[in-house]
Amino acid sequence: MIFLQTGNNTYGEEIRTLLTKIKDSNERSSYILMEKIEPMVVKNYPVTHGQEIQFTNMVSELGIYGTLVG
């Protein structure tokens, strides 16, 4: 059985499969059902040490901050 997971997260139809599989387990009470956040994508220049600077798509959840050099 394959679950779509990122870290400890399960998405889509796999949620139903997982919860059905553990329905009689105490483990089920440790899960939290949340709405998946789909952040706005913006264009920006990520600045990373040792890498070429390119204009690219980014989301704020990555913890990458924009910098203005004037």
N, C-alpha and C positions, 0 to 999 in steps of 0.2 A: 504494500500500500504506500503511495507517494503523497505527501502533503506539500503544498506550496508554502514554504516558510522562509522568512528572513529573520535571522536571529531566533527569537522565541515567538514570532508572529505567524499566524496562519490566516490565509486570505481566501475569499471566494467560496465556492462550493465545498472546499476542503474543511471549512469550519463545521458544517453539518456532519461530515464523515468523522471528524475528530471527536466531536461532542457525543455522537452516537456510540463510538468505540469506547469512550470512558464514562458512559452514563451512570454506571453503578459504582464508580470509583470516587474516593475522596479527592483525587486529583482534579476533578471537574470544578470544584469550588475555588480552585486557585486561578482560573481563567477569568479574564475581564473582556467583555464584548465592547468594542469601540468602533466608531465610524472611521473609515480610512480617510486620512487627510490627503487631498490632492492639491498641493501648493501651486501657485502661479509661477510659471516659468518666465524668467527674464533674461535678457542678453547682458553680459557683463564680461570683464576681463579678470579672470582668476590669476592672482599673483602667487606663484609657488617657487620657492628657492630651487634653482637648478633646472627649471623648465621654461620653455618658450611661452611668452604671453600671447594668447589668442582670444579673440572675441568669440564667446560661446554661450550656450544656454545654461542657466543655473537656477537653483531654487535655494531659498534662504535657510532651509533646514539643514543644509550641508555645513553650516557654520563658516562659510566663506564670505568675507566682507569686501565690499568695493572700496577702492582708494582713488582719490582724485589728486593728481599731481599737476600743479599749475605753475 
